[in-house]
Amino acid sequence: MEYIEKLRIITRNLEKCERVTKHSTKEENQADTLANALIDIEDALKKINEQIPKLYLNDLKSEETDDLILELGEELRHILYHINDTSVYDYLKTISG
């Protein structure tokens, strides 16, 4: 499924959810913001699911391990960006610290 089609479907469903729409403002539709975030998070999780099993390899070189850790960190950063970008998940910000 193409990105635009995913975005359209997810946004339409999220617009039915008061938990999402109550955070919308004139400047920002939270259904749009969250839909974009969830699609990007889905992609990041796929990449993470590809990278973590590589750490189980017995013959990883030091630089390969370092590259994997950096790649995983970048995907985690991307997920955190999207969590922080939407008001829907503001309650998660108080959990982290």
N, C-alpha and C positions, 0 to 999 in steps of 0.2 A: 504494500500500500504506500502511495506517495505521501510525502510530508504534508502537503496542502490538504489532502483528503483526511489524513489523520487529524490534523489541526481542526478542520471543520467539524468532524464527528465529535471529537473530545470537547471542543468548545460548546457545541450544541448541548451535549449532556451536562457539562458543568454549569451552564446557564440555568439549568433546572434545579440546581442545588443552592439552597439559601446559605449554607455554610460557606459557599464560595461567593455568591453574589452580594452578600452583606458587606463584603470588603471592597466592592467596586466604588469608584469615584467617577466624576465627570472626566477626569484625565486618564483613568486607567480602568479597563474592564478586567477584573480579576479572572474571569473565565478564560479570556485570551492569554493572560499572563501565565496562569497555571497550566493551561493546555500546552503552551510552548515549553514550559518547564518540565512537564511530565514526559513529553516526547524526547527532550534532550537527556533527561535522567534515564529514560529507557535505553537510549543509545550508550550512555556512559556505563550503565550496568552491564550491557552486553560486552563492552570492552573490558571491564573489570573481570567478568566471568571468563574471558579468554586469557587474561594475564595471570590471575592467581594460580591456576593449575601449572603454569610454567615454573612456579617456585618449587614444585614437587620434583622437578628433574634433578637427578643425582649429579650431573656433570656441569652445572651452571658455573660459568666463570664469574669472577668478582664484578667485572664491568657489566655483564649481562644482568646480574642481580641488581646492581645499581640502576641500570636502565629500567628494569621492571618496577622497582620501587618508585622511581620518578614518574613513570607512566601512570602507575596506580594513583599516586598523589595528585597528578593533574586531573584525572577523572573524578577523584573525590572532591577536589577544589571546585570543579565544574558543578557537581551535585550541590555542594554547599552554596555556591553562587545562586543557584535556582531556588533553593530553600529560602535563602535570605531575600530573594527578589519578589516573592509573593507574600502578601499579607495573610493568606490563608494559614500558613504554617508559622506565624509569629510565635506561637506557644512553644515551638521547638527551640527558639533562641534562649528561652529562660532555662531550659533543661541543660544546655551545654555549658552554662557556667557562670 
